[in-house]
């Protein structure tokens, strides 16, 4: 799972109740400043079913914010946590007689409700003068519906969610949002985040996205996926990155027998972000410097034109960071070990 898409720094201002928070979207090196005084989200992390496996709200929040940068630019927008969809309103929206209205599934002669939508995340965006610009909504879809077998064990049945259901949900949600006087004419972005199976390594990804200033919304189907850099997908579809990762691992292991993991984020089959973690229980400072230098040389001599985030850790503590912006040619290296 991508863990460092959003870094949050909170600064308490002395002799004041105001909190200024800065969220960093490292995809493209973009930043949102947060409107002050800070307003906590009103949804209270409401989720329809707490037993859903492989649901990480922070992951959905990160991806939602990432795509929000296409509609609410970071250089002229302020971020604010969701202020409209309260826990009570979400409970109403996600009820089986509202957005979650769908046919029941039958397994072993038993009927089960198919609650495809388990959560809706909200983010608000303001102009620099504090006026509301619009709202982003992340609808979380779970197509792996739980049921009990004859022995009482909880299993999951994958059920294809009809596209018609997604389109209807998006338009019903826009209609509901328009009932708020503050949002009658504001921009609304809606995305649909599909969870992977409970046993999958990655939590899921956004599959549909759209925005509107009216009462109707058109959705675009997108391909936004996480893949291990050692996976067959990368080998078959992005051999250059596969070999780059293999070369990095080989050279790093010559210096230290580290545990190395890597993942790529692909948008419409194009690599947009390369993340690696290099970790061991102990490093000499000289080893950290050597590893960082090797990474810097290999990345700078490659044709990698995506965002790069490579971390060197000792016992989960960050000791060095190597990054490269999508539009830059050379990497930045920060050694934190003193």
For each residue, the residues with C-beta under 8 A, 3 or more apart:
1: 56 59 202 203 226
2: 5 59 62 226 263 265 273 275
3:
4: 7 26 275 309 311
5: 2 25 26 27 62 63 65 66
6: 23 24 25 58 61 62 65
7: 4 23 24 26
8: 21 22 23 24
9: 21 22 24
10: 19 20 21
11: 19 20 21 22
12: 19
13: 16 18 19 20
14:
15:
16: 13
17: 37
18: 13 36 37 38
19: 10 11 12 13 36 37 38
20: 10 11 13 33 34 36 38
21: 8 9 10 11 34 38
22: 8 9 11 31 32 33 34
23: 6 7 8 31 32 34 65 79
24: 6 7 8 9 30 31
25: 5 6 28 30 31 32 65 66 69 74
26: 4 5 7 29 273 307 309 323
27: 5 30 66 69 265 272 273 307
28: 25 69 307 325 326
29: 26 307 325 326
30: 24 25 27 69 74
31: 22 23 24 25 74
32: 22 23 25 65 74 77 78 79
33: 20 22 78 79
34: 20 21 22 23 38 78 79 80
35: 38 39 78 79 80 126 130
36: 18 19 20
37: 17 18 19
38: 18 19 20 21 34 35 81
39: 35 80 81 83
40: 81
41: 44 45 81 82 83 122
42: 81 82 83 84 85 86 87
43: 46 82 85 86 87 90 120 121 122
44: 41 86 87
45: 41 57
46: 43 87 90 91 119
47: 50 52 55 57 118 119
48: 94 100 115 117 118 119
49: 52 115 118 142 146
50: 47
51: 146 154
52: 47 49 55 118 142 146 195 198
53: 156 198 199
54: 195 196 197 198 199 200 203 204
55: 47 52 118 119 140 142 195 203
56: 1 59 60 203
57: 45 47 60 61 119 121
58: 6 61 62
59: 1 2 56 62 63 203 204
60: 56 57 63 64 119 121 138 140 193
61: 6 57 58 64 65 121 123 138
62: 2 5 6 58 59 65 66
63: 5 59 60 66 67 138 191 193 205 206 224
64: 60 61 67 68 121 123 136 137 138 191 193 206
65: 5 6 23 25 32 61 62 68 69 79 123 136
66: 5 25 27 62 63 69
67: 63 64 70 71 136 189 191 206 209
68: 64 65 71 72 123 125 136 189
69: 25 27 28 30 65 66 72 73 74
70: 67
71: 67 68 134 136 187 189 211
72: 68 69 77 125 133 134 136 187 189
73: 69 76 77
74: 25 30 31 32 69 77
75:
76: 73 127 128
77: 32 72 73 74 125 126 127 128 133
78: 32 33 34 35 125 126 127 128 130
79: 23 32 33 34 35 65 123 124 125 126
80: 34 35 39 83 123 124 125 126
81: 38 39 40 41 42 122 123 124
82: 41 42 43 85 121 122 123 124 135
83: 39 41 42 80 122 124
84: 42 89 122 124 135 177 180 182 183
85: 42 43 82 89 90 93 120 122 137
86: 42 43 44 89 90
87: 42 43 44 46 90 91
88: 91 92
89: 84 85 86 92 93
90: 43 46 85 86 87 93 94 119 120
91: 46 87 88 94 95
92: 88 89 95 98
93: 85 89 90 98 99 120 173 176
94: 48 90 91 98 99 100 115 117 118 119 120
95: 91 92 98 99 100
96: 100 101 113 115
97: 101
98: 92 93 94 95 101 172
99: 93 94 95 117 169 172 173
100: 48 94 95 96 113 114 115 116 117
101: 96 97 98
102: 114 116 165
103: 114
104: 111 112 113 114
105: 111 112 114 145 147 157 159
106: 109 110 111 112
107: 110 112 147 157
108: 149 150
109: 106
110: 106 107 147 148
111: 104 105 106
112: 104 105 106 107 145 146 147
113: 96 100 104
114: 100 102 103 104 105 145 159
115: 48 49 94 96 100 118 142 145
116: 100 102 141 142 143 159 161 165
117: 48 94 99 100 120 139 140 141 142 169
118: 47 48 49 52 55 94 115 140 141 142 195
119: 46 47 48 55 57 60 90 94 139 140
120: 43 85 90 93 94 117 137 138 139 140 173
121: 43 57 60 61 64 82 137 138 140
122: 41 43 81 82 83 84 85 135 136 137 138
123: 61 64 65 68 79 80 81 82 135 136 137 138
124: 79 80 81 82 83 84 132 134 135 136
125: 68 72 77 78 79 80 132 133 134 135 136
126: 35 77 78 79 80 130 131 132 133
127: 76 77 78 130 131 132 133
128: 76 77 78
129:
130: 35 78 126 127
131: 126 127
132: 124 125 126 127 182 183 186
133: 72 77 125 126 127 186 187
134: 71 72 124 125 183 186 187 188 189
135: 82 84 122 123 124 125 177 183 186 187 188 189
136: 64 65 67 68 71 72 122 123 124 125 189 190 191
137: 64 85 120 121 122 123 173 177 188 189 190 191
138: 60 61 63 64 120 121 122 123 191 192 193 206
139: 117 119 120 169 170 173 190 191 192 193
140: 55 60 117 118 119 120 121 193 195
141: 116 117 118 161 166 192 193 194 195 207
142: 49 52 55 115 116 117 118 145 195
143: 116 158 159 160 161 194 195
144: 156 157 158 159 195 197 198
145: 105 112 114 115 142 156 157 158 159
146: 49 51 52 112 154 155 156 157
147: 105 107 110 112 154 155 156 157
148: 110 152 153 154 155
149: 108 152 153 155
150: 108
151:
152: 148 149
153: 148 149
154: 51 146 147 148
155: 146 147 148 149
156: 53 144 145 146 147 197 198
157: 105 107 144 145 146 147
158: 143 144 145 197
159: 105 114 116 143 144 145
160: 143
161: 116 141 143 165 166 194
162: 165 166
163: 166 167
164: 167 168
165: 102 116 161 162 168 169
166: 141 161 162 163 169 170 192 208 219
167: 163 164 170 171 219
168: 164 165 171 172
169: 99 117 139 165 166 172 173 192
170: 139 166 167 173 174 190 192 208 210 217 219
171: 167 168 174 175 216 217
172: 98 99 168 169 175 176
173: 93 99 120 137 139 169 170 176 177 190
174: 170 171 177 178 188 190 212 215 216 217
175: 171 172 178 179 215
176: 93 172 173 179
177: 84 135 137 173 174 180 183 188
178: 174 175 183 184 215
179: 175 176
180: 84 177 183 184
181: 184
182: 84 132 186
183: 84 132 134 135 177 178 180 186 188
184: 178 180 181
185: 213
186: 132 133 134 135 182 183 213
187: 71 72 133 134 135 211 212 213
188: 134 135 137 174 177 183 211 212 213 217
189: 67 68 71 72 134 135 136 137 209 210 211
190: 136 137 139 170 173 174 209 210 211 217 219
191: 63 64 67 136 137 138 139 206 208 209 210
192: 138 139 141 166 169 170 206 207 208 209 219
193: 60 63 64 138 139 140 141 204 205 206 207
194: 141 143 161 204 205 206 207
195: 52 54 55 118 140 141 142 143 144 203 204
196: 54 200 202 203 204
197: 54 144 156 158 200
198: 52 53 54 144 156
199: 53 54
200: 54 196 197 203 204
201: 228
202: 1 196 205 225 226 227 263
203: 1 54 55 56 59 195 196 200
204: 54 59 193 194 195 196 200
205: 63 193 194 202 224 225 226
206: 63 64 67 138 191 192 193 194 209 222 224
207: 141 192 193 194 221 222 223 224
208: 166 170 191 192 219 220 221 222
209: 67 189 190 191 192 206 219 220 222
210: 170 189 190 191 217 218 219 220
211: 71 187 188 189 190 217
212: 174 187 188 215 216 217 218
213: 185 186 187 188
214: 217
215: 174 175 178 212
216: 171 174 212
217: 170 171 174 188 190 210 211 212 214
218: 210 212
219: 166 167 170 190 192 208 209 210
220: 208 209 210
221: 207 208
222: 206 207 208 209 267 268
223: 207 266 267 268 269
224: 63 205 206 207 265 266 267 268
225: 202 205 233 265 266
226: 1 2 202 205 263 264 265 266
227: 202 231 233 234 263 264 266
228: 201 231 234 261 262 263 264
229: 234 241 242 245 262 263 264 274 276
230: 234 242 245 246 262
231: 227 228 234 235
232: 235 236
233: 225 227 236 237
234: 227 228 229 230 231 237 238 241 242 245 264
235: 231 232 239 242
236: 232 233 239
237: 233 234 269
238: 234 241 242 264 266 271
239: 235 236 242 243
240: 243 244 303
241: 229 234 238 244 245 264 271 274 304
242: 229 230 234 235 238 239 245 246
243: 239 240 246 247
244: 240 241 247 248 298 302 304
245: 229 230 234 241 242 248 249 262 274 276
246: 230 242 243 249 250
247: 243 244 250 251 298
248: 244 245 251 252 260 262 276 294 295 298
249: 245 246 252 253 260 262
250: 246 247 253 254
251: 247 248 254 255 294 298
252: 248 249 255 256 258 260 278 291 294 295
253: 249 250 256 257 258 260
254: 250 251
255: 251 252 287 290 291 294
256: 252 253 280 283 287 291
257: 253 280
258: 252 253 278 279 280 291
259: 278 279 280
260: 248 249 252 253 276 277 278 279
261: 228 276 277
262: 228 229 230 245 248 249 274 275 276 277
263: 2 202 226 227 228 229 275 276
264: 226 227 228 229 234 238 241 271 273 274 275
265: 2 27 224 225 226 271 272 273 275
266: 223 224 225 226 227 238 269 270 271 272
267: 222 223 224 270 272
268: 222 223 224
269: 223 237 266
270: 266 267
271: 238 241 264 265 266 274 304 306
272: 27 265 266 267 306 307 326
273: 2 26 27 264 265 306 307 308 309
274: 229 241 245 262 264 271 304 306 307 308 309 310
275: 2 4 262 263 264 265 309 310
276: 229 245 248 260 261 262 263 309 310 311
277: 260 261 262 310 311 313
278: 252 258 259 260 291 310 311 312 313
279: 258 259 260 312 313 314 316
280: 256 257 258 259 283 313 314
281: 314 315
282: 314 315
283: 256 280 287 288 291 312 314 319 337
284: 287 288
285: 288 289 337
286: 289 290
287: 255 256 283 284 290 291
288: 283 284 285 291 292 312 319 320 335 337
289: 285 286 292 293 320 335
290: 255 286 287 293 294
291: 252 255 256 258 278 283 287 288 294 295 312 320
292: 288 289 295 296 312 320 322 333 335
293: 289 290 296 297 333
294: 248 251 252 255 290 291 297 298
295: 248 252 291 292 298 299 310 322 331 333
296: 292 293 299 300 322 331 333
297: 293 294 300 301
298: 244 247 248 251 294 295 301 302
299: 295 296 302 304 308 310 322 324 331
300: 296 297 329 330 331
301: 297 298
302: 244 298 299
303: 240
304: 241 244 271 274 299 308 324
305: 326
306: 271 272 273 274 326
307: 26 27 28 29 272 273 274 323 324 325 326
308: 273 274 299 304 322 323 324 331
309: 4 26 273 274 275 276 321 322 323
310: 274 275 276 277 278 295 299 321 322 323
311: 4 276 277 278 318 320 321 322
312: 278 279 283 288 291 292 318 319 320 321 322
313: 277 278 279 280 316 317 318 319
314: 279 280 281 282 283 317 319 337
315: 281 282
316: 279 313
317: 313 314
318: 311 312 313 321 336
319: 283 288 312 313 314 335 336 337
320: 288 289 291 292 311 312 333 334 335 336 337
321: 309 310 311 312 318 333 334 336
322: 292 295 296 299 308 309 310 311 312 331 332 333 334
323: 26 307 308 309 310 331 332 334
324: 299 304 307 308 328 330 331 332
325: 28 29 307 328
326: 28 29 272 305 306 307
327:
328: 324 325 331
329: 300
330: 300 324
331: 295 296 299 300 308 322 323 324 328
332: 322 323 324
333: 292 293 295 296 320 321 322
334: 320 321 322 323
335: 288 289 292 319 320
336: 318 319 320 321
337: 283 285 288 314 319 320
338:
